[in-house]
Amino acid sequence: MRKHSLFVIVPLLAFSSNLSSGCAPRAFEDAEALYAFVNSEEYAAVVHEERGGFRFTARYLPPDAMMVNHYRAYEEQCERVIADRSLSELDRTRSLNRLRREVERVRSGYEETWSFQLTIEPLNGRDLVYEFEGAALIGGYESWLQTLMFGLQAHLVLSNKTGTAPPMGYHMDRTFGTVQSRTFLISFARTGELEKFEEGAELVVGEFGLGTGSVTFRFEQLSDTVEYLL
C-alpha cells in the first residue's frame, strides 16, 4: 500500500519544538480562552514544516487541552446551577461539588495518555483525500481513504531514550469537502518507559504514501503546558 520502498531511499526529516524545562503551565479559568491559546502562534508545543508539497503540523495536547469540550459543558452546567433560585445554598454547593468531581474523574483518564494533533495539508490546494494519484496505491481512492482513516496509525510511533510505543488511539476528522487538510488525533499510553519525557520525545510519522519520507517531530520536553483552574 505504500509508495516508498521500490528502489528509492527517502530521507528522514526531523523538526523540533523547544519547550523550556521547568516552566509553569499557563493557567486558565475559561475553556474558550484555553482553546484559543493552544491553537495560537504563542503556544510553544507545536512543530511544523513544509516538505514535498505538504505542510505537516504536530501539536502536543496536554490533558487540560483534551478536556476543552468537557470544560465547556462544565461551565454551562455550573451557570445553570448558580442561576437556579429554587436551590438552597446547601443544595447549590452540593451540586457544584458534584459537577467538579465528575470533571476531575474524566480528566484523570486523559492524564494517562500523551495526546497529539497531527495536521497534513497539501500546498497545491487539493483535498488530502484526493492525493491518492501520487500515492501509487492499488485500489485508488478507496484504498487511499482507508489508509488515512485507519492505516496511518501503523506508521506512527512515539519514542524517548528508553523506549517506543505505537498509538493506543487514532482518529481522523471527517471534514470532507470543507477543508483541504486532514487532522488526526493520536494518543499514546503514558505508562512504563513512556511515562516521562524529561529529556524530550519524538513523534515519528513514517512514509505512508505521500513520498515525503519519515517525518520526525522532536519535542524537547513534554509537560502540562496549560492548566484549567476548577
ABEGO torsion letter per residue (X at the ends): XBAAABGBBBBBBBBBBBBBBGBBBBBBABAAAAAAAAABAABABBBBBBBGGBBBBBBBBBAAAAAAAAAAAAAAAAAAAAABAABBAAAAAAAAAAAAAAAAAAAAAAAABBBBBBBBBBAAGBBAAAAAAAAGBBGEAAAAAAAAAAAAAAABBBBBAABBBBBABBBBBABBGABABBBBBBBBBBBEAAABBAAEBBBBBBBAGAGAEBBBBBBABBBBABBBBX
